[in-house]
Amino acid sequence: MKSAEEKRTAYQVYCAVTGWVYKVLNAICVACLGIELFAVIVMVVGRFVFNSVPLWTDQLSLMALVWMSMVSITLALYDESHMRVELLDRFLPPKAVAALKYLSNIVVAVFSFFMITEGYALFDLTKEVRLSGFRVSKGLMYLPLLLCGIGSIYMCVFCIVRRIKEGRERDDE
């Protein structure tokens, strides 16, 4: 039987799982950046050396850009590095700032729900259409909306739970 110090709390497991999710999403972003870089290099070399650009390079570059930009939204929510107006933080009392942070997480989660529903509708509408040069479903362009929506809701819930836990720990001190 494990001692009390060796047992991990549910919150610690949740933090560990969220850290793993963050690493997976970060790896997806890095892979998309590499794919985009490769496609753009092929495009530039094709244009200036061979005077002909393969059609798939433009579509692959665009798809990698869409995936990277949508998935990176979730990463910004995790560590709260997304753009926000900090002017109010300077003038409002700390409790009001904390309330605004909770409110922003709730608003982002609601918006993310619509990203999921509308992203699925767009994916379903375009899944049978094939890109001309790349020969994959055009629905893959809208699939990151689903991933971003699910990831954003997850990260918003995580931020709220983390903020509550940190607030309790400060109150206990």
Summary of the structure (lengths in Angstrom):
residues: 173
radius of gyration: 20.9
end to end distance: 30.0
largest distance: 70.1
contacts: 471
relative contact order: 0.12
helix: 78%
strand: 1%
